[in-house]
Amino acid sequence: MLEELFGSKNRERVLQFILANNEGYAKEIADFYDSSVDPIQKQLERLELGSILVSQKVGRTRLFMFNPRYAFRKELEALLLKAREYYAPDEIERLTKQRKRPRRIGKPL
């Protein structure tokens, strides 16, 4: 929806994923959108160069998150949330209902 504004649908995807999950790494985002890792990595690097995102190393993985010092962070998050309202309901649910931890053995669904 915002690819004309951001210049790339992958940039919008990266920002939406990080907004929904607070952080993410390239392989995780690429797997979520069934995309290849290379374009996602390029977008993450560009957003980090623009100071929109910051990263930190956790082991061998670079975790990206929104830069708390970015001047337009609140406005960007509001824009992304507004755009999300126009996504398909299944896409909204997929973005917001993601489990990070494994399920306990024997726990009923």
GISULTA-V201160 format. One line per field, one symbol per residue. ss: DSSP state (H for helix, E for strand, C for the rest). A space follows every 10 residues. Layout:
ss: ???
This chain:
ss: CCHHHHCCHH HHHHHHHHHH HCCECHHHHH HHCCCCHHHH HHHHHHHHHC CCEEEEEECC EEEEEECCCC CCHHHHHHHH HHHHCCCCHH HHHHHHCCCC CCCCCCCCC
